[in-house]
Amino acid sequence: MHTKNKNELEFTVFNIDVKVVTFYKFLYQINDIILAMIFITGSFLFFNESTTFAGTVLFVIGSFQMLIRPLIAISRDIHISKIRKEN
């Protein structure tokens, strides 16, 4: 892992330079897309009484997945903090 300057923290994955902040934004956005799909699917399952339980299960899964959002932000902050301490 290397840094060009303190504002552009980067690392290399498969020979591609990736900015740390951009990487965590990408994770956050992917998580939000999956979360939305889970809640939309759960909502449609509520239209039929026979699939209400499955809809409820998806809502519970989505609720737990909402915990991932702040964990991504915390991980990003810790990652950046460690890189800056090394420099």
C-alpha positions as CSV (number, residue, x, y, z in Angstrom):
1,M,0.0,0.0,0.0
2,H,1.3,3.4,-0.8
3,T,0.2,7.0,-0.7
4,K,0.7,9.8,-3.2
5,N,-0.2,12.5,-0.6
6,K,-2.3,12.6,2.5
7,N,-5.5,13.5,0.5
8,E,-5.2,10.6,-2.0
9,L,-4.7,7.4,-0.1
10,E,-4.4,4.6,-2.6
11,F,-3.8,0.9,-2.7
12,T,-3.3,-1.6,-5.6
13,V,-5.6,-4.5,-6.3
14,F,-5.0,-6.6,-9.4
15,N,-2.6,-3.9,-10.7
16,I,-5.3,-1.2,-10.3
17,D,-4.8,1.8,-8.1
18,V,-7.8,2.3,-5.9
19,K,-8.4,5.2,-3.6
20,V,-9.4,4.1,-0.1
21,V,-12.3,6.5,0.1
22,T,-13.6,5.5,-3.3
23,F,-13.4,1.8,-2.3
24,Y,-15.4,2.3,0.8
25,K,-18.0,4.4,-1.1
26,F,-18.3,1.6,-3.6
27,L,-19.0,-0.9,-0.7
28,Y,-21.5,1.5,0.8
29,Q,-23.4,1.8,-2.5
30,I,-23.4,-1.9,-3.2
31,N,-24.8,-2.5,0.3
32,D,-27.5,0.1,-0.3
33,I,-28.5,-1.6,-3.7
34,I,-28.7,-5.0,-2.1
35,L,-30.6,-3.5,0.9
36,A,-33.2,-1.9,-1.4
37,M,-33.7,-5.1,-3.4
38,I,-34.3,-7.0,-0.2
39,F,-36.9,-4.5,1.1
40,I,-38.6,-4.2,-2.3
41,T,-38.9,-8.0,-2.6
42,G,-40.2,-8.2,0.9
43,S,-42.8,-5.6,0.2
44,F,-44.1,-7.5,-2.9
45,L,-44.2,-10.7,-0.8
46,F,-46.7,-8.9,1.5
47,F,-49.3,-8.7,-1.3
48,N,-50.1,-12.4,-0.9
49,E,-51.0,-13.9,2.4
50,S,-49.2,-17.1,1.7
51,T,-45.8,-15.3,1.3
52,T,-46.2,-12.9,4.2
53,F,-43.8,-14.9,6.3
54,A,-41.1,-14.8,3.6
55,G,-41.6,-11.1,3.3
56,T,-41.1,-10.7,7.1
57,V,-37.9,-12.7,6.9
58,L,-36.6,-10.4,4.2
59,F,-37.4,-7.4,6.3
60,V,-35.5,-8.8,9.3
61,I,-32.5,-9.6,7.0
62,G,-32.7,-6.1,5.6
63,S,-32.8,-4.6,9.1
64,F,-29.7,-6.5,10.0
65,Q,-28.0,-5.4,6.8
66,M,-28.6,-1.8,7.8
67,L,-26.0,-2.5,10.5
68,I,-23.4,-2.9,7.7
69,R,-23.7,0.8,6.7
70,P,-22.1,2.2,9.8
71,L,-19.6,-0.6,10.0
72,I,-18.4,0.3,6.5
73,A,-18.0,3.9,7.6
74,I,-16.2,2.9,10.8
75,S,-13.9,0.5,8.9
76,R,-13.0,3.3,6.4
77,D,-12.1,5.7,9.2
78,I,-10.0,3.1,11.0
79,H,-8.3,2.2,7.7
80,I,-7.4,5.8,6.8
81,S,-6.3,6.5,10.4
82,K,-3.9,3.5,10.3
83,I,-2.4,4.6,6.9
84,R,-1.9,8.1,8.1
85,K,-0.1,6.9,11.3
86,E,2.2,4.8,9.1
87,N,3.3,7.9,7.2
